[in-house]
Every structure is written in structure tokens, then in C-alpha cells.
Amino acid sequence: MKSINARIRDALRHHRGATPDHQAAIAEWTLHTYTHQPATPEQILTTWHTQGRPPRQRIPTTPTITSTTHPADWGTTPTPQEGLWPRKGWAGHTH
């Protein structure tokens, strides 16, 4: 039997690439499903329609884009110091 933390990690692993807010929602939902008598999604939506949706606890922010003044290739191209240039001969050896 898995622990609760292992189940949360497993749920997050199945939703890789989710935003931090979505990851938090996944963890909260996983915890909710292991409560003593969890409400069904239908019950939750019915409550939302009658009482209003609860306010969001986490407000997502837009990522800031930093401008760069150098070409996009800087830092990603092979250099002679790294030894990544095409080599002559057999497997890099010049007999």
C-alpha cells in the first residue's frame, strides 16, 4: 500500500509539465479523494452553482520576458575548446 505522499507524487508524475498552480490543484484533489467521505465532482459543482465558486487562493502571474542583446546562437554553438568540431580521420585520430 502506498503512502499518501507517494500517491501525490505519482499523480504529479502522470501530469508532468503542469503549471505550479495546476500541480497544487492536482495535489489538493488527490488529498481530497483520500478523505473519509469525499464529495463527488457532481456534488462540488452543484455547491458551486448554488453558493458561487470559491475564490482562487493562487493568482497566476504572467512570466516576464527578458530581452537579450546577443544572437540566439550564443552559448549553444560548439567551440574548439569543447572539442565538438568535425574531426578528420578515423574516430578523431589523424594517423
N, C-alpha and C positions, 0 to 999 in steps of 0.2 A: 504494500500500500504506500502510495506516495504522500509526502508531506504537502501541506498547503503551499509552502514556498516553491516546491518542485513543480506543483501544478501551475502556479502562476508563471514560472519560468518557461514551462512547456507551452502555455498559451501564448506568451510573448514570442517564443521561438517560432511558432506557427504563423505569427503576424509580423515577421521581420520587415523592417522598413517603415513601420508605422511612426507617425509623429509622436513626440513625447506626450502630448495631450491624449492621443488615441491609445498609447501604451498605458497611461494611467486609467483610462476608461476600461481597457481590457482587464487590468489587474483588479479594479473595483468590481467588475462584473463577475470575474472568477471568484472573488471572495463572496459576492452576493449569492452565487449558486451553491456555496457550501454552508450557508446559514441554516438554522434549524428548519424554518418553513419559508423558503424563498418565494417571493411573489413572482408570478409568471409574467412574461413580457406583455401579455394581454391586460393583466391587472395594472401593471405600471402605466401603460398607455391610457387606460381608462381613467386612472387617477390624474394623469397629466391633462386630459381633456376636461375634466371637471374642476380641478384645482389650479390648473396652469402648470406649465413646465417649470421645474426648479431652476433658479439662476445658476449660470455656469460658475464654477469655482475657479477655473483656469481660463484666462483670456489669452488666446494665441496672439503672438506678435508677428509682424511681418519681418522677415530677415533683412538685415541691412546689407547692401551690396557695396563692397569696397572697390573703388576704381583703381586700376593698375596702370602704370605708365609704360611698362615694358611689354614686349610682344608675348603672345601666349606661349610661344615655344621655349622661352627662357626657363631653365630649370628642368625641362623634360627631355632635352635632346642629349644624345650620347656625347661624351667628351673623350679626348685621348687619354686623360688621366684615369678614366674609369675602365679603359681597355675594351670599349664596346664598338670600336670602329671595325669595319670589314677587314679581315686579315687575308694575307696571301699564303699559299701553300696548304699543306695538309694539317688541319686542325689547329691553325695558327702558327705552325712551325715553318720556318723559312730555311730549309736544309741548305 
